[in-house]
């Protein structure tokens, strides 16, 4: 199982990745997170990115997903090839030579989960804080999703507390661990 949270920067994908991974662990599913590749890129990112930087990010994303999937039952991805490609399109335009790879790799995800924009991005040492840039990337992601007719779960911006439950339900998993809660009621019996 491979689940990718997709969307522009600053929407909470990283937090959701770790929340989902914790839920999967409680369900006794071996899981690891493919962290956001762009943060490790040795080349310029954000609005200063280059074609080379975006190629590095796209191919490294794929490599990390392959390595993680070989070792774990479940992989939770902080981005997918689609949103990484959107940053490339924003910077240098469409790359028809890469689109067959993009289409093929999109088929490897069990579920894409699009995270909506709830506010402008906050500076975290790496992230670009321009709301215009953020919204431009979000628009490109939505355009690519529509053009590629890519199925995905669209999270409801008004139900942030229910997002992880929606993801679990979408992949056919229970919202809560079926294991006995050993600590439930300890205060009453101890």
Secondary structure, 3 states (H helix, E strand, C coil): CEEEEECCCCCCHHHHHHHHHHHHHHCCCCEEEECCHHHHCCCCCHHHCCHHHHHHHHHHHHHHHHHHHHHCCEEEEECCHHHHHHHHHHHHCCCHHHHHHHHHHHCCCCEEEECCCCCCCCCCCCCCCCHHHHHHHHHHHHHHHHHCCCCCEECCCCCHHHHHHHHHHHCCCCCCCCCCCCCCCHHHHC
